[in-house]
Amino acid sequence: MKHADLKDLKPGDAIPSLKVAPISRTTLALYAGASGDHNPIHIDLDFARAAGLDDVFAHGMLSVAYLTRMITDWAGQERLRALDVRFTGITAVHDAPSCTGRVTERFEADGETRLRVEVQVANGKGDVKIAGEAVVAV
């Protein structure tokens, strides 16, 4: 896959976004199997309701995987130097995650030019569920 030419990017520039299909129960079951995270809060409706919730919700790391895919689709896996995120909300089943990013800094480190990119995952209503930053080498 050909990745973006990053040499001319500057603070304020957006990176290509990634929109994901709504999270289904099948997606949650498949992710549980692939990740080994079988916490019933993510896959068992009865368990979620007993915990006081209306429904199950997505694994936080599933949304991080989507966010990482956005970054590596754009820049390439070999350029990713750091990713730091915080969980700011629950991604409900049927939410359609949207990943976005914007360059905030261009700097030099370890002999290479790098970009700091503010990244986030939001649901269809625009509620941010994950926020953080990535650092990629130019």
Secondary structure, DSSP 8 states (H G I E B T S, - for coil): ------TT--TT-B---EE-----HHHHHHHHHHH----GGGT-HHHHHHTT-SS-B--HHHHHHHHHHHHHHHH-GGGEEEEEEEE-S--BTT---EEEEEEEEEEEETTEEEEEEEEEEE-TT--EEEEEEEEEE-
